[in-house]
Amino acid sequence: MAFESAINTDESGTEEDKARDLAARDLVARRAASQFARPRTWRGLLQLATSFGPFIAGCAAMYLVMPYSTLLALLLALPTGALLLRVFIVQHDCGHGSFLPSRRANALVGRLCSLITLTPYANWARQHSLHHAAWNDLDRPGGSDIYSSCITVRAYLALSPRARLLYRLARHPLVANLLVPPLVFLLLYRTPFETPRAWTRERWSVYLTNAALVALFGTLVAVLGWRSVLLIHVTVIAVSSILGVWLFTLQHRFATAHWTGRDAWNFVPAALDGASWFDLPRVLHWLTGNIGFHHIHHLDQRVPNYRLRAAHETVQALRPVTRLGLAGGLTAPLLTLWDESAGRLVSFRDVARVVRQTPA
């Protein structure tokens, strides 16, 4: 594919020429990504087997071990919860209509996944579509989404001391990344929170998912006992939600991420410079459904997760982006405010340090 032919590779010229060249690269990169926006039935079915199979095996191992050692069974929640991430990515892709070629098959698989992820399929998918409508936009209201929203340092300092404390507390890693995630998946998703009343189908998806979960877990309790079911599945959801929310956090809040106001917001730069390429070992890319190539997912949400790597390699040759390593991913949740003067994300500690050093 001769995408390169549309790009002027001459580095000389005026700033206007360079801006025009960058715009051309952005357009070519978007077109290149779109070439991978075709689901493959056989790859989707293979991923279903390699997602549901290992996760169910992990749960079965926990049930088998539980009568002999509760501690060992709960330790098995670590790999089992990690495997649940892969099931969630299947549901995520189904919500975008990108996992299988058939729209009906995507909906069927997505609803099946929701019984394992405890996440109402239709409601979550539509809520998630709002995120893809505008991201890394400093003028976008955050609502309950504290993970991919951001305000400027100036706006933060303009808050009252009480509002500033509450804003900071809600985003403290112990609260936002450890305490809140299990509560969201176990409790908040049992209600149609922030779902407009006009979204009838989405609200019904919450109620019907809850009914199906009552039937599913009621059967498990009748067969295996409430104690084992409660300990195993609450622990697995806790592990998976904490890992998943951490990944979601760093996808838009990392050291080199770029945020703009609505007037300066542009689709392709927002995708390539505002969403992360989280460069993980291959086994972790497999485990997380390649969500580390998040910049490609935002560039074209129709690209299925199993084609994101190939799309990334093509786009990277045309419009390179900065990689985020594992070390950067660990510190990313600390970056919570946009410093307009420095043009980068900073932590609450960075802001506090500057405030202390500024003469009254």
C-alpha positions in Angstrom: 0.0 0.0 0.0 1.6 3.2 -1.1 0.5 5.4 1.7 3.9 7.1 1.8 3.4 8.7 -1.6 1.0 11.3 -0.1 3.6 12.6 2.3 6.2 15.3 1.6 9.3 14.0 3.3 11.3 17.3 2.9 12.0 18.5 6.5 12.9 22.0 5.2 10.4 24.8 4.6 8.3 27.2 6.6 6.2 26.4 9.7 3.2 26.5 7.5 4.8 23.8 5.2 5.6 21.7 8.2 2.0 22.0 9.6 0.7 21.0 6.2 3.0 18.0 6.0 1.9 16.9 9.5 -1.7 17.2 8.5 -1.0 15.1 5.5 0.7 12.5 7.7 -2.3 12.5 10.0 -4.7 11.9 7.1 -2.6 9.1 5.6 -2.3 7.4 9.1 -6.1 7.4 9.5 -6.5 5.9 6.0 -3.9 3.3 6.8 -5.6 2.3 10.0 -9.0 2.0 8.2 -7.5 -0.9 6.1 -7.6 -3.0 9.2 -11.2 -2.2 10.2 -12.5 -5.6 9.0 -13.4 -8.3 11.5 -12.4 -11.8 10.7 -14.8 -14.6 11.8 -12.2 -17.2 12.4 -10.0 -14.9 14.5 -13.0 -13.8 16.5 -14.0 -17.4 17.2 -10.5 -18.3 18.1 -10.3 -15.4 20.6 -13.6 -16.5 22.1 -12.1 -19.9 22.8 -8.9 -18.5 24.2 -10.7 -16.0 26.4 -13.6 -18.0 27.8 -11.7 -21.2 28.1 -8.8 -20.1 30.3 -11.1 -17.9 32.4 -13.6 -20.8 33.1 -10.6 -23.1 33.8 -9.3 -20.5 36.3 -12.7 -20.4 38.1 -12.9 -24.2 38.1 -9.5 -24.4 39.7 -10.5 -22.0 42.4 -13.6 -24.1 43.2 -11.6 -27.3 43.3 -8.9 -25.8 45.6 -11.4 -24.0 47.9 -12.3 -27.0 50.1 -8.6 -27.6 50.8 -7.1 -24.1 51.1 -9.1 -20.9 51.0 -5.9 -18.9 50.8 -4.6 -20.8 47.8 -8.0 -20.4 46.1 -8.0 -16.7 46.6 -4.4 -16.4 45.4 -5.7 -18.0 42.1 -7.9 -15.0 41.8 -4.9 -13.1 40.6 -4.4 -15.0 37.3 -8.2 -15.6 36.9 -9.0 -11.9 37.4 -6.3 -11.0 34.8 -7.9 -13.5 32.4 -11.2 -11.8 32.9 -9.7 -8.7 31.3 -9.5 -10.6 28.0 -13.2 -11.4 28.2 -14.0 -7.8 28.8 -12.1 -6.7 25.7 -14.2 -9.1 23.7 -17.3 -7.4 25.1 -15.8 -4.0 24.4 -15.1 -4.8 20.8 -18.6 -6.2 20.4 -20.0 -2.9 21.6 -18.0 -1.2 18.8 -19.3 -3.7 16.3 -15.8 -4.7 15.5 -15.3 -8.2 17.0 -17.3 -10.2 14.4 -18.6 -9.3 10.9 -22.2 -9.9 12.0 -24.0 -7.2 14.0 -26.3 -9.8 15.5 -23.4 -12.0 16.4 -21.6 -9.1 18.1 -24.7 -8.4 20.2 -25.1 -12.1 21.2 -21.5 -12.5 22.2 -21.5 -9.1 24.0 -24.5 -10.1 26.1 -22.8 -13.5 26.9 -19.7 -11.6 28.1 -21.8 -9.4 30.3 -22.8 -12.3 32.5 -19.1 -12.8 33.3 -18.0 -9.2 33.5 -21.2 -8.1 35.3 -21.3 -5.1 32.9 -24.7 -4.5 31.1 -23.8 -4.8 27.5 -26.1 -2.3 25.7 -25.9 0.4 28.5 -22.1 0.2 28.8 -21.6 0.3 25.0 -23.7 3.4 24.6 -22.1 5.2 27.5 -18.7 4.2 26.2 -19.6 5.7 22.8 -19.8 9.1 24.5 -16.1 8.7 25.4 -15.3 8.1 21.7 -17.2 11.2 20.7 -14.6 13.5 22.4 -11.6 12.6 24.4 -8.7 14.6 25.8 -11.0 17.6 25.6 -10.4 20.0 28.5 -13.9 21.5 28.0 -15.7 18.1 28.2 -17.6 17.6 31.4 -16.2 14.6 33.3 -19.3 13.5 35.1 -18.6 10.3 37.0 -15.7 9.5 34.6 -12.7 10.6 36.7 -10.3 8.4 34.7 -10.4 10.0 31.2 -11.3 13.5 32.1 -9.1 16.3 33.3 -9.1 20.0 34.3 -6.4 22.6 34.1 -4.1 23.6 37.0 -5.7 27.0 36.8 -9.2 25.6 37.2 -8.1 23.4 40.1 -6.6 26.3 42.0 -9.7 28.4 41.4 -11.8 25.8 43.4 -12.6 26.4 47.0 -10.4 24.6 49.5 -13.2 22.1 50.2 -13.9 21.4 46.5 -10.2 21.1 45.9 -9.9 18.5 48.7 -12.8 16.5 47.4 -11.5 16.6 43.8 -8.1 15.4 45.0 -9.5 12.7 47.3 -11.6 11.2 44.5 -8.5 10.9 42.4 -6.1 9.5 45.0 -4.8 6.2 43.6 -5.9 4.3 46.8 -9.5 5.6 46.2 -9.7 5.8 42.4 -7.7 2.7 41.5 -8.2 0.4 44.4 -11.4 1.1 46.3 -13.8 2.4 43.6 -13.3 -0.1 40.7 -14.8 -3.2 42.5 -17.7 -1.0 43.8 -18.4 0.1 40.2 -18.6 -3.4 38.8 -20.3 -5.0 41.7 -22.8 -2.3 42.7 -22.9 0.7 40.4 -23.5 -1.3 37.2 -26.5 -2.8 38.9 -28.3 0.5 38.4 -28.9 2.6 35.2 -26.7 5.4 36.6 -26.3 8.5 34.3 -28.5 6.7 31.8 -31.1 9.1 30.4 -34.7 7.9 30.7 -35.0 8.2 26.9 -32.5 5.4 26.5 -35.1 2.7 27.1 -33.2 -0.1 25.5 -30.1 0.6 27.5 -32.0 0.8 30.8 -33.6 -2.5 30.1 -30.2 -4.0 29.5 -29.3 -3.2 33.1 -32.5 -4.8 34.5 -32.3 -7.9 32.2 -28.6 -8.4 33.0 -29.4 -8.2 36.7 -32.1 -10.8 36.3 -29.8 -13.1 34.3 -27.1 -12.7 37.0 -29.6 -13.6 39.8 -30.5 -16.8 37.9 -26.8 -17.7 37.1 -25.4 -17.1 40.6 -28.5 -18.4 42.3 -27.8 -21.7 40.5 -24.1 -21.6 41.4 -25.1 -21.0 45.1 -27.6 -23.9 45.1 -25.0 -26.2 43.7 -21.7 -25.0 45.2 -22.7 -23.0 48.3 -22.9 -19.3 48.9 -19.5 -19.0 50.7 -17.5 -20.4 47.8 -19.4 -18.4 45.2 -19.1 -15.2 47.1 -15.4 -15.5 47.9 -14.4 -16.6 44.4 -16.4 -14.2 42.2 -16.1 -11.1 44.4 -12.3 -11.6 44.6 -12.0 -12.2 40.8 -14.1 -9.1 40.0 -12.0 -7.1 42.4 -8.7 -8.1 40.8 -10.0 -7.7 37.3 -11.6 -4.3 37.9 -8.5 -2.9 39.6 -6.3 -4.0 36.7 -8.8 -2.8 34.1 -9.3 0.6 35.6 -5.6 1.1 35.9 -5.3 0.4 32.2 -8.2 2.7 31.4 -6.6 5.5 33.5 -3.2 5.4 31.7 -4.8 5.3 28.3 -5.3 9.1 28.3 -3.3 10.3 31.3 0.4 9.7 30.8 3.5 11.8 30.7 3.5 12.7 27.0 -0.3 12.8 26.5 -1.6 16.0 24.9 -4.9 17.6 25.9 -6.5 20.7 24.3 -9.6 22.8 24.6 -12.5 22.2 22.3 -11.5 25.0 19.9 -8.1 23.4 19.3 -9.2 19.8 19.4 -8.5 17.7 16.2 -9.5 14.1 15.7 -6.2 12.5 14.5 -3.8 14.3 16.8 -6.2 13.6 19.7 -6.0 9.9 18.9 -2.3 9.6 18.2 -1.0 12.1 20.7 -3.8 11.8 23.3 -4.1 8.1 23.6 -1.3 5.8 24.7 0.8 3.2 23.0 1.4 1.1 26.1 4.3 -1.1 25.0 3.9 -4.3 26.9 5.5 -7.7 26.6 3.6 -9.9 24.1 2.0 -12.1 26.8 0.5 -9.0 28.5 -0.7 -7.7 25.1 -2.4 -11.1 24.7 -3.9 -11.0 28.2 -5.3 -7.4 27.7 -6.6 -7.9 24.2 -4.0 -5.5 22.7 -5.7 -2.5 24.4 -2.2 -1.1 24.9 -2.4 0.0 21.2 -5.1 2.5 22.4 -4.0 5.2 20.0 -5.0 3.0 17.1 -8.3 2.1 18.7 -9.2 5.8 18.9 -7.9 6.4 15.4 -10.4 3.8 14.1 -12.6 2.1 16.7 -13.7 -0.4 14.0 -10.3 -2.1 14.1 -10.8 -5.4 16.1 -8.4 -5.9 19.0 -6.7 -8.8 17.2 -5.7 -6.5 14.4 -4.5 -3.6 16.4 -0.8 -4.6 16.4 -0.7 -4.9 12.6 -2.5 -1.6 12.3 0.0 0.0 14.8 3.0 -1.2 12.9 1.7 0.3 9.7 0.7 3.6 11.2 3.9 3.9 13.2 5.9 3.8 10.0 3.9 6.8 8.7 3.2 8.9 11.8 5.4 7.8 14.7 4.1 8.1 18.3 5.9 8.0 21.6 5.8 4.6 23.4 4.7 4.4 27.1 6.7 1.8 29.0 5.7 -0.3 32.0 7.4 2.1 34.4 5.6 5.1 32.9 2.3 3.1 33.1 2.8 2.6 36.9 3.1 6.3 37.6 0.5 7.5 35.0 -2.5 7.5 37.5 -0.7 10.2 39.5 -0.9 12.6 36.5 -4.3 14.4 37.1 -4.1 18.0 36.0 -3.2 19.8 32.8 -0.5 22.5 33.1 -1.3 24.9 30.3 1.9 26.9 30.7 4.1 23.7 30.5 1.8 21.9 28.0 1.9 18.6 30.0 0.1 16.7 32.6 1.2 17.1 36.2 0.5 15.6 39.6 -1.2 17.2 42.6 2.2 17.1 44.3 3.8 19.0 41.4 1.2 21.7 41.8 1.5 21.9 45.6 5.3 22.3 45.2 4.9 25.2 42.8 2.3 26.9 45.1 4.6 26.6 48.1 7.5 28.2 46.1 5.4 31.0 44.8 5.6 34.2 46.9 2.3 35.2 48.4 
